[in-house]
Each structure stands twice: as C-alpha cells, then as structure tokens.
Amino acid sequence: MRPDPDVVARRIHDALVLVHLRTDGIYEMNSTAARVWELLSESCDDAQIRARLLEEFEVAPEVLEREIAQALAVFREAQLVTEDPRA
C-alpha cells in the first residue's frame, strides 16, 4: 500500500491534513494516523510501520495494532492509498 498520487499531505501546526484532489475530500489525521501516513510515504511495509511506531509511541502493542488498523481502514475507505504493485 502507498499514498495515492492524487493526495496532498500538509502539516498545519501539529496536525497532518490530507487533501484528495480527485474527490475534494479533506482529512485531518491524529498523531498515530499521521505517522502511519508518513511511513507509508517512505515506502515502509506493515511490519516496518509497526516496529517504528512501537519505538516512537508509549502504547501497548494491542492498542497500537487497533490504531494502525483503523488508520489503514480510513485510508482505504477514503481512497487515499493504492495497492503497491511491488508487493
């Protein structure tokens, strides 16, 4: 999975805002979802994302798993990501 090329991400103060240029959808990400987005943008896979977030956030692994799953579900539902053909 990788960010759709029609999605623009911008930091506004402490928030990450995603704008989908095809749908005109605007999404404000919480800190976990923002970091997942940044790592997807760096071409990290699922395992790398989980490992990095466990290092960066003080949270129980099961809570982090739920947050990552929720973020990815939002990304998919809003068509903010595409499946990576290299996968």
PDB file with SEQRES, HELIX, SHEET and CRYST1 records, atoms N, CA, C and O in Angstrom:
SEQRES   1 A   87  MET ARG PRO ASP PRO ASP VAL VAL ALA ARG ARG ILE HIS          
SEQRES   2 A   87  ASP ALA LEU VAL LEU VAL HIS LEU ARG THR ASP GLY ILE          
SEQRES   3 A   87  TYR GLU MET ASN SER THR ALA ALA ARG VAL TRP GLU LEU          
SEQRES   4 A   87  LEU SER GLU SER CYS ASP ASP ALA GLN ILE ARG ALA ARG          
SEQRES   5 A   87  LEU LEU GLU GLU PHE GLU VAL ALA PRO GLU VAL LEU GLU          
SEQRES   6 A   87  ARG GLU ILE ALA GLN ALA LEU ALA VAL PHE ARG GLU ALA          
SEQRES   7 A   87  GLN LEU VAL THR GLU ASP PRO ARG ALA                          
HELIX    1 AA1 SER A   31  SER A   41  1                                  11    
HELIX    2 AA2 ASP A   46  GLU A   56  1                                  11    
HELIX    3 AA3 PRO A   61  GLU A   77  1                                  17    
SHEET    1 AA1 3 VAL A   7  ILE A  12  0                                        
SHEET    2 AA1 3 ALA A  15  HIS A  20 -1                                        
SHEET    3 AA1 3 GLY A  25  MET A  29 -1                                        
CRYST1    1.000    1.000    1.000  90.00  90.00  90.00 P 1           1          
ATOM      1  N   MET A   1       0.843  -1.166   0.000  1.00  0.00           N  
ATOM      2  CA  MET A   1       0.000   0.000   0.000  1.00  0.00           C  
ATOM      3  C   MET A   1       0.897   1.240   0.000  1.00  0.00           C  
ATOM      4  O   MET A   1       1.943   1.275   0.648  1.00  0.00           O  
ATOM      5  N   ARG A   2       0.460   2.240  -0.736  1.00  0.00           N  
ATOM      6  CA  ARG A   2       1.215   3.501  -0.782  1.00  0.00           C  
ATOM      7  C   ARG A   2       0.228   4.647  -0.969  1.00  0.00           C  
ATOM      8  O   ARG A   2      -0.900   4.425  -1.409  1.00  0.00           O  
ATOM      9  N   PRO A   3       0.640   5.870  -0.641  1.00  0.00           N  
ATOM     10  CA  PRO A   3      -0.253   7.014  -0.823  1.00  0.00           C  
ATOM     11  C   PRO A   3      -0.642   7.178  -2.293  1.00  0.00           C  
ATOM     12  O   PRO A   3       0.188   7.032  -3.190  1.00  0.00           O  
ATOM     13  N   ASP A   4      -1.905   7.481  -2.518  1.00  0.00           N  
ATOM     14  CA  ASP A   4      -2.382   7.767  -3.874  1.00  0.00           C  
ATOM     15  C   ASP A   4      -1.703   9.039  -4.354  1.00  0.00           C  
ATOM     16  O   ASP A   4      -1.591   9.994  -3.586  1.00  0.00           O  
ATOM     17  N   PRO A   5      -1.246   9.080  -5.603  1.00  0.00           N  
ATOM     18  CA  PRO A   5      -0.566  10.277  -6.106  1.00  0.00           C  
ATOM     19  C   PRO A   5      -1.466  11.514  -6.157  1.00  0.00           C  
ATOM     20  O   PRO A   5      -0.963  12.632  -6.261  1.00  0.00           O  
ATOM     21  N   ASP A   6      -2.785  11.330  -6.085  1.00  0.00           N  
ATOM     22  CA  ASP A   6      -3.706  12.460  -6.094  1.00  0.00           C  
ATOM     23  C   ASP A   6      -4.007  12.990  -4.694  1.00  0.00           C  
ATOM     24  O   ASP A   6      -4.926  13.790  -4.516  1.00  0.00           O  
ATOM     25  N   VAL A   7      -3.241  12.551  -3.706  1.00  0.00           N  
ATOM     26  CA  VAL A   7      -3.431  13.024  -2.334  1.00  0.00           C  
ATOM     27  C   VAL A   7      -2.238  13.884  -1.939  1.00  0.00           C  
ATOM     28  O   VAL A   7      -1.081  13.492  -2.092  1.00  0.00           O  
ATOM     29  N   VAL A   8      -2.552  15.061  -1.429  1.00  0.00           N  
ATOM     30  CA  VAL A   8      -1.531  16.001  -0.969  1.00  0.00           C  
ATOM     31  C   VAL A   8      -1.575  16.035   0.551  1.00  0.00           C  
ATOM     32  O   VAL A   8      -2.647  16.161   1.144  1.00  0.00           O  
ATOM     33  N   ALA A   9      -0.419  15.924   1.175  1.00  0.00           N  
ATOM     34  CA  ALA A   9      -0.325  15.973   2.637  1.00  0.00           C  
ATOM     35  C   ALA A   9       0.406  17.243   3.048  1.00  0.00           C  
ATOM     36  O   ALA A   9       1.431  17.605   2.470  1.00  0.00           O  
ATOM     37  N   ARG A  10      -0.146  17.918   4.065  1.00  0.00           N  
ATOM     38  CA  ARG A  10       0.481  19.140   4.572  1.00  0.00           C  
ATOM     39  C   ARG A  10       0.383  19.168   6.088  1.00  0.00           C  
ATOM     40  O   ARG A  10      -0.656  18.847   6.665  1.00  0.00           O  
ATOM     41  N   ARG A  11       1.469  19.553   6.715  1.00  0.00           N  
ATOM     42  CA  ARG A  11       1.466  19.775   8.162  1.00  0.00           C  
ATOM     43  C   ARG A  11       0.951  21.191   8.408  1.00  0.00           C  
ATOM     44  O   ARG A  11       1.419  22.157   7.807  1.00  0.00           O  
ATOM     45  N   ILE A  12      -0.010  21.283   9.295  1.00  0.00           N  
ATOM     46  CA  ILE A  12      -0.524  22.585   9.728  1.00  0.00           C  
ATOM     47  C   ILE A  12      -0.444  22.571  11.243  1.00  0.00           C  
ATOM     48  O   ILE A  12      -1.257  21.940  11.918  1.00  0.00           O  
ATOM     49  N   HIS A  13       0.545  23.273  11.764  1.00  0.00           N  
ATOM     50  CA  HIS A  13       0.864  23.239  13.190  1.00  0.00           C  
ATOM     51  C   HIS A  13       1.169  21.792  13.579  1.00  0.00           C  
ATOM     52  O   HIS A  13       2.102  21.200  13.037  1.00  0.00           O  
ATOM     53  N   ASP A  14       0.413  21.218  14.497  1.00  0.00           N  
ATOM     54  CA  ASP A  14       0.674  19.841  14.935  1.00  0.00           C  
ATOM     55  C   ASP A  14      -0.152  18.809  14.176  1.00  0.00           C  
ATOM     56  O   ASP A  14      -0.031  17.612  14.436  1.00  0.00           O  
ATOM     57  N   ALA A  15      -0.978  19.248  13.254  1.00  0.00           N  
ATOM     58  CA  ALA A  15      -1.871  18.333  12.535  1.00  0.00           C  
ATOM     59  C   ALA A  15      -1.330  18.011  11.147  1.00  0.00           C  
ATOM     60  O   ALA A  15      -0.614  18.805  10.537  1.00  0.00           O  
ATOM     61  N   LEU A  16      -1.693  16.827  10.668  1.00  0.00           N  
ATOM     62  CA  LEU A  16      -1.420  16.462   9.282  1.00  0.00           C  
ATOM     63  C   LEU A  16      -2.760  16.443   8.565  1.00  0.00           C  
ATOM     64  O   LEU A  16      -3.688  15.745   8.972  1.00  0.00           O  
ATOM     65  N   VAL A  17      -2.845  17.210   7.504  1.00  0.00           N  
ATOM     66  CA  VAL A  17      -4.076  17.293   6.726  1.00  0.00           C  
ATOM     67  C   VAL A  17      -3.813  16.675   5.361  1.00  0.00           C  
ATOM     68  O   VAL A  17      -2.823  16.987   4.700  1.00  0.00           O  
ATOM     69  N   LEU A  18      -4.729  15.783   4.949  1.00  0.00           N  
ATOM     70  CA  LEU A  18      -4.657  15.149   3.637  1.00  0.00           C  
ATOM     71  C   LEU A  18      -5.784  15.702   2.782  1.00  0.00           C  
ATOM     72  O   LEU A  18      -6.926  15.802   3.231  1.00  0.00           O  
ATOM     73  N   VAL A  19      -5.458  16.058   1.552  1.00  0.00           N  
ATOM     74  CA  VAL A  19      -6.466  16.541   0.605  1.00  0.00           C  
ATOM     75  C   VAL A  19      -6.427  15.632  -0.610  1.00  0.00           C  
ATOM     76  O   VAL A  19      -5.394  15.488  -1.263  1.00  0.00           O  
ATOM     77  N   HIS A  20      -7.568  15.018  -0.904  1.00  0.00           N  
ATOM     78  CA  HIS A  20      -7.673  14.152  -2.082  1.00  0.00           C  
ATOM     79  C   HIS A  20      -8.135  15.036  -3.242  1.00  0.00           C  
ATOM     80  O   HIS A  20      -9.271  15.511  -3.253  1.00  0.00           O  
ATOM     81  N   LEU A  21      -7.264  15.249  -4.201  1.00  0.00           N  
ATOM     82  CA  LEU A  21      -7.532  16.191  -5.288  1.00  0.00           C  
ATOM     83  C   LEU A  21      -8.647  15.744  -6.224  1.00  0.00           C  
ATOM     84  O   LEU A  21      -9.320  16.588  -6.817  1.00  0.00           O  
ATOM     85  N   ARG A  22      -8.861  14.428  -6.372  1.00  0.00           N  
ATOM     86  CA  ARG A  22      -9.942  13.944  -7.243  1.00  0.00           C  
ATOM     87  C   ARG A  22     -11.311  14.067  -6.594  1.00  0.00           C  
ATOM     88  O   ARG A  22     -12.296  14.379  -7.262  1.00  0.00           O  
ATOM     89  N   THR A  23     -11.370  13.820  -5.284  1.00  0.00           N  
ATOM     90  CA  THR A  23     -12.664  13.797  -4.602  1.00  0.00           C  
ATOM     91  C   THR A  23     -12.941  15.065  -3.802  1.00  0.00           C  
ATOM     92  O   THR A  23     -14.055  15.262  -3.317  1.00  0.00           O  
ATOM     93  N   ASP A  24     -11.943  15.918  -3.662  1.00  0.00           N  
ATOM     94  CA  ASP A  24     -12.027  17.125  -2.829  1.00  0.00           C  
ATOM     95  C   ASP A  24     -12.217  16.800  -1.349  1.00  0.00           C  
ATOM     96  O   ASP A  24     -12.617  17.667  -0.573  1.00  0.00           O  
ATOM     97  N   GLY A  25     -11.934  15.563  -0.953  1.00  0.00           N  
ATOM     98  CA  GLY A  25     -12.028  15.185   0.454  1.00  0.00           C  
ATOM     99  C   GLY A  25     -10.862  15.759   1.236  1.00  0.00           C  
ATOM    100  O   GLY A  25      -9.727  15.786   0.761  1.00  0.00           O  
ATOM    101  N   ILE A  26     -11.161  16.217   2.445  1.00  0.00           N  
ATOM    102  CA  ILE A  26     -10.145  16.775   3.336  1.00  0.00           C  
ATOM    103  C   ILE A  26     -10.191  15.980   4.636  1.00  0.00           C  
ATOM    104  O   ILE A  26     -11.264  15.789   5.209  1.00  0.00           O  
ATOM    105  N   TYR A  27      -9.026  15.514   5.107  1.00  0.00           N  
ATOM    106  CA  TYR A  27      -8.948  14.638   6.270  1.00  0.00           C  
ATOM    107  C   TYR A  27      -7.859  15.138   7.202  1.00  0.00           C  
ATOM    108  O   TYR A  27      -6.733  15.389   6.774  1.00  0.00           O  
ATOM    109  N   GLU A  28      -8.196  15.283   8.480  1.00  0.00           N  
ATOM    110  CA  GLU A  28      -7.207  15.642   9.489  1.00  0.00           C  
ATOM    111  C   GLU A  28      -6.854  14.381  10.270  1.00  0.00           C  
ATOM    112  O   GLU A  28      -7.737  13.699  10.791  1.00  0.00           O  
ATOM    113  N   MET A  29      -5.580  14.080  10.346  1.00  0.00           N  
ATOM    114  CA  MET A  29      -5.110  12.847  10.965  1.00  0.00           C  
ATOM    115  C   MET A  29      -4.686  13.075  12.411  1.00  0.00           C  
ATOM    116  O   MET A  29      -4.095  14.103  12.742  1.00  0.00           O  
ATOM    117  N   ASN A  30      -5.000  12.091  13.279  1.00  0.00           N  
ATOM    118  CA  ASN A  30      -4.454  12.148  14.632  1.00  0.00           C  
ATOM    119  C   ASN A  30      -2.968  11.791  14.550  1.00  0.00           C  
ATOM    120  O   ASN A  30      -2.465  11.482  13.470  1.00  0.00           O  
ATOM    121  N   SER A  31      -2.273  11.831  15.671  1.00  0.00           N  
ATOM    122  CA  SER A  31      -0.816  11.650  15.629  1.00  0.00           C  
ATOM    123  C   SER A  31      -0.414  10.268  15.121  1.00  0.00           C  
ATOM    124  O   SER A  31       0.563  10.147  14.383  1.00  0.00           O  
ATOM    125  N   THR A  32      -1.150   9.225  15.503  1.00  0.00           N  
ATOM    126  CA  THR A  32      -0.817   7.878  15.031  1.00  0.00           C  
ATOM    127  C   THR A  32      -1.054   7.752  13.534  1.00  0.00           C  
ATOM    128  O   THR A  32      -0.184   7.276  12.804  1.00  0.00           O  
ATOM    129  N   ALA A  33      -2.224   8.174  13.073  1.00  0.00           N  
ATOM    130  CA  ALA A  33      -2.531   8.090  11.642  1.00  0.00           C  
ATOM    131  C   ALA A  33      -1.568   8.932  10.825  1.00  0.00           C  
ATOM    132  O   ALA A  33      -1.169   8.538   9.729  1.00  0.00           O  
ATOM    133  N   ALA A  34      -1.195  10.083  11.348  1.00  0.00           N  
ATOM    134  CA  ALA A  34      -0.234  10.940  10.642  1.00  0.00           C  
ATOM    135  C   ALA A  34       1.101  10.223  10.477  1.00  0.00           C  
ATOM    136  O   ALA A  34       1.710  10.267   9.408  1.00  0.00           O  
ATOM    137  N   ARG A  35       1.549   9.568  11.533  1.00  0.00           N  
ATOM    138  CA  ARG A  35       2.833   8.866  11.452  1.00  0.00           C  
ATOM    139  C   ARG A  35       2.737   7.657  10.520  1.00  0.00           C  
ATOM    140  O   ARG A  35       3.684   7.370   9.788  1.00  0.00           O  
ATOM    141  N   VAL A  36       1.606   6.947  10.538  1.00  0.00           N  
ATOM    142  CA  VAL A  36       1.406   5.831   9.599  1.00  0.00           C  
ATOM    143  C   VAL A  36       1.505   6.376   8.175  1.00  0.00           C  
ATOM    144  O   VAL A  36       2.166   5.773   7.329  1.00  0.00           O  
ATOM    145  N   TRP A  37       0.857   7.504   7.903  1.00  0.00           N  
ATOM    146  CA  TRP A  37       0.895   8.112   6.567  1.00  0.00           C  
ATOM    147  C   TRP A  37       2.334   8.444   6.166  1.00  0.00           C  
ATOM    148  O   TRP A  37       2.761   8.150   5.050  1.00  0.00           O  
ATOM    149  N   GLU A  38       3.071   9.056   7.085  1.00  0.00           N  
ATOM    150  CA  GLU A  38       4.460   9.419   6.787  1.00  0.00           C  
ATOM    151  C   GLU A  38       5.303   8.181   6.468  1.00  0.00           C  
ATOM    152  O   GLU A  38       6.123   8.201   5.550  1.00  0.00           O  
ATOM    153  N   LEU A  39       5.097   7.118   7.224  1.00  0.00           N  
ATOM    154  CA  LEU A  39       5.860   5.895   6.982  1.00  0.00           C  
ATOM    155  C   LEU A  39       5.452   5.221   5.677  1.00  0.00           C  
ATOM    156  O   LEU A  39       6.298   4.669   4.974  1.00  0.00           O  
ATOM    157  N   LEU A  40       4.155   5.261   5.346  1.00  0.00           N  
ATOM    158  CA  LEU A  40       3.724   4.760   4.032  1.00  0.00           C  
ATOM    159  C   LEU A  40       4.398   5.567   2.923  1.00  0.00           C  
ATOM    160  O   LEU A  40       4.799   5.014   1.898  1.00  0.00           O  
ATOM    161  N   SER A  41       4.517   6.860   3.133  1.00  0.00           N  
ATOM    162  CA  SER A  41       5.159   7.742   2.148  1.00  0.00           C  
ATOM    163  C   SER A  41       6.636   7.421   1.977  1.00  0.00           C  
ATOM    164  O   SER A  41       7.226   7.710   0.936  1.00  0.00           O  
ATOM    165  N   GLU A  42       7.229   6.823   3.003  1.00  0.00           N  
ATOM    166  CA  GLU A  42       8.636   6.410   2.946  1.00  0.00           C  
ATOM    167  C   GLU A  42       8.781   4.981   2.428  1.00  0.00           C  
ATOM    168  O   GLU A  42       9.869   4.409   2.482  1.00  0.00           O  
ATOM    169  N   SER A  43       7.684   4.403   1.926  1.00  0.00           N  
ATOM    170  CA  SER A  43       7.658   3.036   1.390  1.00  0.00           C  
ATOM    171  C   SER A  43       7.874   1.956   2.436  1.00  0.00           C  
ATOM    172  O   SER A  43       8.365   0.875   2.112  1.00  0.00           O  
ATOM    173  N   CYS A  44       7.516   2.231   3.690  1.00  0.00           N  
ATOM    174  CA  CYS A  44       7.606   1.209   4.731  1.00  0.00           C  
ATOM    175  C   CYS A  44       6.473   0.204   4.557  1.00  0.00           C  
ATOM    176  O   CYS A  44       5.365   0.568   4.165  1.00  0.00           O  
ATOM    177  N   ASP A  45       6.756  -1.054   4.849  1.00  0.00           N  
ATOM    178  CA  ASP A  45       5.710  -2.075   4.807  1.00  0.00           C  
ATOM    179  C   ASP A  45       5.054  -2.176   6.184  1.00  0.00           C  
ATOM    180  O   ASP A  45       5.445  -1.473   7.116  1.00  0.00           O  
ATOM    181  N   ASP A  46       4.062  -3.048   6.305  1.00  0.00           N  
ATOM    182  CA  ASP A  46       3.300  -3.176   7.554  1.00  0.00           C  
ATOM    183  C   ASP A  46       4.205  -3.471   8.752  1.00  0.00           C  
ATOM    184  O   ASP A  46       4.064  -2.850   9.805  1.00  0.00           O  
ATOM    185  N   ALA A  47       5.118  -4.402   8.594  1.00  0.00           N  
ATOM    186  CA  ALA A  47       5.995  -4.781   9.703  1.00  0.00           C  
ATOM    187  C   ALA A  47       6.892  -3.615  10.116  1.00  0.00           C  
ATOM    188  O   ALA A  47       7.107  -3.392  11.308  1.00  0.00           O  
ATOM    189  N   GLN A  48       7.410  -2.880   9.153  1.00  0.00           N  
ATOM    190  CA  GLN A  48       8.263  -1.740   9.464  1.00  0.00           C  
ATOM    191  C   GLN A  48       7.462  -0.640  10.167  1.00  0.00           C  
ATOM    192  O   GLN A  48       7.962  -0.001  11.093  1.00  0.00           O  
ATOM    193  N   ILE A  49       6.239  -0.425   9.734  1.00  0.00           N  
ATOM    194  CA  ILE A  49       5.391   0.589  10.364  1.00  0.00           C  
ATOM    195  C   ILE A  49       5.148   0.221  11.824  1.00  0.00           C  
ATOM    196  O   ILE A  49       5.302   1.059  12.713  1.00  0.00           O  
ATOM    197  N   ARG A  50       4.770  -1.022  12.067  1.00  0.00           N  
ATOM    198  CA  ARG A  50       4.507  -1.456  13.444  1.00  0.00           C  
ATOM    199  C   ARG A  50       5.751  -1.316  14.321  1.00  0.00           C  
ATOM    200  O   ARG A  50       5.671  -0.817  15.443  1.00  0.00           O  
ATOM    201  N   ALA A  51       6.885  -1.752  13.811  1.00  0.00           N  
ATOM    202  CA  ALA A  51       8.127  -1.682  14.586  1.00  0.00           C  
ATOM    203  C   ALA A  51       8.497  -0.240  14.913  1.00  0.00           C  
ATOM    204  O   ALA A  51       8.857   0.066  16.050  1.00  0.00           O  
ATOM    205  N   ARG A  52       8.411   0.640  13.933  1.00  0.00           N  
ATOM    206  CA  ARG A  52       8.767   2.045  14.153  1.00  0.00           C  
ATOM    207  C   ARG A  52       7.825   2.705  15.152  1.00  0.00           C  
ATOM    208  O   ARG A  52       8.267   3.450  16.027  1.00  0.00           O  
ATOM    209  N   LEU A  53       6.516   2.431  15.023  1.00  0.00           N  
ATOM    210  CA  LEU A  53       5.562   3.062  15.928  1.00  0.00           C  
ATOM    211  C   LEU A  53       5.723   2.541  17.356  1.00  0.00           C  
ATOM    212  O   LEU A  53       5.549   3.297  18.311  1.00  0.00           O  
ATOM    213  N   LEU A  54       6.053   1.264  17.509  1.00  0.00           N  
ATOM    214  CA  LEU A  54       6.304   0.741  18.851  1.00  0.00           C  
ATOM    215  C   LEU A  54       7.511   1.414  19.491  1.00  0.00           C  
ATOM    216  O   LEU A  54       7.545   1.595  20.708  1.00  0.00           O  
ATOM    217  N   GLU A  55       8.495   1.784  18.688  1.00  0.00           N  
ATOM    218  CA  GLU A  55       9.658   2.513  19.197  1.00  0.00           C  
ATOM    219  C   GLU A  55       9.314   3.958  19.554  1.00  0.00           C  
ATOM    220  O   GLU A  55       9.834   4.504  20.526  1.00  0.00           O  
ATOM    221  N   GLU A  56       8.437   4.572  18.764  1.00  0.00           N  
ATOM    222  CA  GLU A  56       8.169   6.005  18.884  1.00  0.00           C  
ATOM    223  C   GLU A  56       7.059   6.369  19.870  1.00  0.00           C  
ATOM    224  O   GLU A  56       7.082   7.457  20.445  1.00  0.00           O  
ATOM    225  N   PHE A  57       6.092   5.479  20.074  1.00  0.00           N  
ATOM    226  CA  PHE A  57       4.947   5.774  20.934  1.00  0.00           C  
ATOM    227  C   PHE A  57       4.976   4.879  22.161  1.00  0.00           C  
ATOM    228  O   PHE A  57       5.318   3.700  22.071  1.00  0.00           O  
ATOM    229  N   GLU A  58       4.619   5.439  23.303  1.00  0.00           N  
ATOM    230  CA  GLU A  58       4.493   4.650  24.523  1.00  0.00           C  
ATOM    231  C   GLU A  58       3.055   4.154  24.595  1.00  0.00           C  
ATOM    232  O   GLU A  58       2.176   4.821  25.141  1.00  0.00           O  
ATOM    233  N   VAL A  59       2.835   2.972  24.033  1.00  0.00           N  
ATOM    234  CA  VAL A  59       1.488   2.407  23.955  1.00  0.00           C  
ATOM    235  C   VAL A  59       1.610   0.888  23.928  1.00  0.00           C  
ATOM    236  O   VAL A  59       2.596   0.335  23.440  1.00  0.00           O  
ATOM    237  N   ALA A  60       0.589   0.230  24.462  1.00  0.00           N  
ATOM    238  CA  ALA A  60       0.574  -1.236  24.441  1.00  0.00           C  
ATOM    239  C   ALA A  60       0.466  -1.710  22.990  1.00  0.00           C  
ATOM    240  O   ALA A  60      -0.238  -1.093  22.190  1.00  0.00           O  
ATOM    241  N   PRO A  61       1.152  -2.793  22.648  1.00  0.00           N  
ATOM    242  CA  PRO A  61       1.120  -3.292  21.266  1.00  0.00           C  
ATOM    243  C   PRO A  61      -0.287  -3.539  20.728  1.00  0.00           C  
ATOM    244  O   PRO A  61      -0.556  -3.251  19.562  1.00  0.00           O  
ATOM    245  N   GLU A  62      -1.187  -4.065  21.555  1.00  0.00           N  
ATOM    246  CA  GLU A  62      -2.543  -4.344  21.070  1.00  0.00           C  
ATOM    247  C   GLU A  62      -3.321  -3.051  20.783  1.00  0.00           C  
ATOM    248  O   GLU A  62      -4.149  -3.009  19.873  1.00  0.00           O  
ATOM    249  N   VAL A  63      -3.052  -2.011  21.558  1.00  0.00           N  
ATOM    250  CA  VAL A  63      -3.692  -0.713  21.295  1.00  0.00           C  
ATOM    251  C   VAL A  63      -3.144  -0.134  19.997  1.00  0.00           C  
ATOM    252  O   VAL A  63      -3.895   0.387  19.172  1.00  0.00           O  
ATOM    253  N   LEU A  64      -1.847  -0.230  19.826  1.00  0.00           N  
ATOM    254  CA  LEU A  64      -1.231   0.273  18.597  1.00  0.00           C  
ATOM    255  C   LEU A  64      -1.758  -0.472  17.377  1.00  0.00           C  
ATOM    256  O   LEU A  64      -2.029   0.146  16.348  1.00  0.00           O  
ATOM    257  N   GLU A  65      -1.905  -1.786  17.479  1.00  0.00           N  
ATOM    258  CA  GLU A  65      -2.440  -2.575  16.364  1.00  0.00           C  
ATOM    259  C   GLU A  65      -3.818  -2.060  15.938  1.00  0.00           C  
ATOM    260  O   GLU A  65      -4.096  -1.917  14.747  1.00  0.00           O  
ATOM    261  N   ARG A  66      -4.677  -1.784  16.927  1.00  0.00           N  
ATOM    262  CA  ARG A  66      -6.020  -1.264  16.620  1.00  0.00           C  
ATOM    263  C   ARG A  66      -5.941   0.094  15.937  1.00  0.00           C  
ATOM    264  O   ARG A  66      -6.663   0.356  14.976  1.00  0.00           O  
ATOM    265  N   GLU A  67      -5.054   0.960  16.442  1.00  0.00           N  
ATOM    266  CA  GLU A  67      -4.921   2.307  15.861  1.00  0.00           C  
ATOM    267  C   GLU A  67      -4.402   2.241  14.429  1.00  0.00           C  
ATOM    268  O   GLU A  67      -4.882   2.969  13.559  1.00  0.00           O  
ATOM    269  N   ILE A  68      -3.433   1.380  14.185  1.00  0.00           N  
ATOM    270  CA  ILE A  68      -2.906   1.220  12.829  1.00  0.00           C  
ATOM    271  C   ILE A  68      -3.999   0.680  11.906  1.00  0.00           C  
ATOM    272  O   ILE A  68      -4.183   1.184  10.798  1.00  0.00           O  
ATOM    273  N   ALA A  69      -4.714  -0.331  12.357  1.00  0.00           N  
ATOM    274  CA  ALA A  69      -5.793  -0.917  11.549  1.00  0.00           C  
ATOM    275  C   ALA A  69      -6.860   0.127  11.234  1.00  0.00           C  
ATOM    276  O   ALA A  69      -7.357   0.185  10.110  1.00  0.00           O  
ATOM    277  N   GLN A  70      -7.211   0.946  12.214  1.00  0.00           N  
ATOM    278  CA  GLN A  70      -8.206   1.997  11.984  1.00  0.00           C  
ATOM    279  C   GLN A  70      -7.709   3.013  10.964  1.00  0.00           C  
ATOM    280  O   GLN A  70      -8.457   3.423  10.076  1.00  0.00           O  
ATOM    281  N   ALA A  71      -6.453   3.419  11.088  1.00  0.00           N  
ATOM    282  CA  ALA A  71      -5.889   4.384  10.151  1.00  0.00           C  
ATOM    283  C   ALA A  71      -5.893   3.820   8.735  1.00  0.00           C  
ATOM    284  O   ALA A  71      -6.294   4.503   7.793  1.00  0.00           O  
ATOM    285  N   LEU A  72      -5.447   2.578   8.584  1.00  0.00           N  
ATOM    286  CA  LEU A  72      -5.409   1.968   7.249  1.00  0.00           C  
ATOM    287  C   LEU A  72      -6.812   1.795   6.675  1.00  0.00           C  
ATOM    288  O   LEU A  72      -7.015   1.944   5.470  1.00  0.00           O  
ATOM    289  N   ALA A  73      -7.777   1.483   7.534  1.00  0.00           N  
ATOM    290  CA  ALA A  73      -9.168   1.354   7.069  1.00  0.00           C  
ATOM    291  C   ALA A  73      -9.691   2.699   6.554  1.00  0.00           C  
ATOM    292  O   ALA A  73     -10.366   2.749   5.526  1.00  0.00           O  
ATOM    293  N   VAL A  74      -9.386   3.769   7.254  1.00  0.00           N  
ATOM    294  CA  VAL A  74      -9.795   5.108   6.802  1.00  0.00           C  
ATOM    295  C   VAL A  74      -9.113   5.436   5.482  1.00  0.00           C  
ATOM    296  O   VAL A  74      -9.754   5.933   4.556  1.00  0.00           O  
ATOM    297  N   PHE A  75      -7.826   5.163   5.393  1.00  0.00           N  
ATOM    298  CA  PHE A  75      -7.089   5.440   4.155  1.00  0.00           C  
ATOM    299  C   PHE A  75      -7.711   4.693   2.976  1.00  0.00           C  
ATOM    300  O   PHE A  75      -7.903   5.265   1.903  1.00  0.00           O  
ATOM    301  N   ARG A  76      -8.025   3.411   3.183  1.00  0.00           N  
ATOM    302  CA  ARG A  76      -8.620   2.617   2.098  1.00  0.00           C  
ATOM    303  C   ARG A  76     -10.018   3.124   1.741  1.00  0.00           C  
ATOM    304  O   ARG A  76     -10.322   3.333   0.566  1.00  0.00           O  
ATOM    305  N   GLU A  77     -10.860   3.320   2.744  1.00  0.00           N  
ATOM    306  CA  GLU A  77     -12.243   3.742   2.512  1.00  0.00           C  
ATOM    307  C   GLU A  77     -12.311   5.081   1.782  1.00  0.00           C  
ATOM    308  O   GLU A  77     -13.166   5.282   0.920  1.00  0.00           O  
ATOM    309  N   ALA A  78     -11.413   5.986   2.128  1.00  0.00           N  
ATOM    310  CA  ALA A  78     -11.389   7.308   1.507  1.00  0.00           C  
ATOM    311  C   ALA A  78     -10.585   7.321   0.207  1.00  0.00           C  
ATOM    312  O   ALA A  78     -10.438   8.366  -0.427  1.00  0.00           O  
ATOM    313  N   GLN A  79     -10.070   6.165  -0.184  1.00  0.00           N  
ATOM    314  CA  GLN A  79      -9.277   6.033  -1.404  1.00  0.00           C  
ATOM    315  C   GLN A  79      -8.029   6.924  -1.377  1.00  0.00           C  
ATOM    316  O   GLN A  79      -7.629   7.492  -2.393  1.00  0.00           O  
ATOM    317  N   LEU A  80      -7.435   7.028  -0.205  1.00  0.00           N  
ATOM    318  CA  LEU A  80      -6.219   7.826  -0.040  1.00  0.00           C  
ATOM    319  C   LEU A  80      -4.967   7.036  -0.386  1.00  0.00           C  
ATOM    320  O   LEU A  80      -3.888   7.607  -0.547  1.00  0.00           O  
ATOM    321  N   VAL A  81      -5.113   5.711  -0.502  1.00  0.00           N  
ATOM    322  CA  VAL A  81      -3.974   4.842  -0.809  1.00  0.00           C  
ATOM    323  C   VAL A  81      -4.317   3.954  -1.999  1.00  0.00           C  
ATOM    324  O   VAL A  81      -5.479   3.751  -2.350  1.00  0.00           O  
ATOM    325  N   THR A  82      -3.266   3.443  -2.596  1.00  0.00           N  
ATOM    326  CA  THR A  82      -3.413   2.437  -3.657  1.00  0.00           C  
ATOM    327  C   THR A  82      -2.559   1.239  -3.251  1.00  0.00           C  
ATOM    328  O   THR A  82      -1.625   1.365  -2.458  1.00  0.00           O  
ATOM    329  N   GLU A  83      -2.889   0.098  -3.796  1.00  0.00           N  
ATOM    330  CA  GLU A  83      -2.081  -1.090  -3.519  1.00  0.00           C  
ATOM    331  C   GLU A  83      -0.756  -0.950  -4.266  1.00  0.00           C  
ATOM    332  O   GLU A  83      -0.726  -0.565  -5.435  1.00  0.00           O  
ATOM    333  N   ASP A  84       0.313  -1.263  -3.590  1.00  0.00           N  
ATOM    334  CA  ASP A  84       1.644  -1.134  -4.162  1.00  0.00           C  
ATOM    335  C   ASP A  84       1.876  -2.303  -5.124  1.00  0.00           C  
ATOM    336  O   ASP A  84       1.845  -3.459  -4.702  1.00  0.00           O  
ATOM    337  N   PRO A  85       2.109  -2.016  -6.419  1.00  0.00           N  
ATOM    338  CA  PRO A  85       2.315  -3.100  -7.377  1.00  0.00           C  
ATOM    339  C   PRO A  85       3.598  -3.901  -7.119  1.00  0.00           C  
ATOM    340  O   PRO A  85       3.762  -5.002  -7.644  1.00  0.00           O  
ATOM    341  N   ARG A  86       4.500  -3.344  -6.312  1.00  0.00           N  
ATOM    342  CA  ARG A  86       5.747  -4.058  -5.998  1.00  0.00           C  
ATOM    343  C   ARG A  86       5.523  -5.124  -4.944  1.00  0.00           C  
ATOM    344  O   ARG A  86       6.377  -5.988  -4.744  1.00  0.00           O  
ATOM    345  N   ALA A  87       4.367  -5.074  -4.255  1.00  0.00           N  
ATOM    346  CA  ALA A  87       4.126  -6.019  -3.149  1.00  0.00           C  
ATOM    347  C   ALA A  87       3.794  -7.406  -3.663  1.00  0.00           C  
ATOM    348  O   ALA A  87       3.564  -8.320  -2.870  1.00  0.00           O  
TER     349      ALA A  87                                                      
END                                                                             
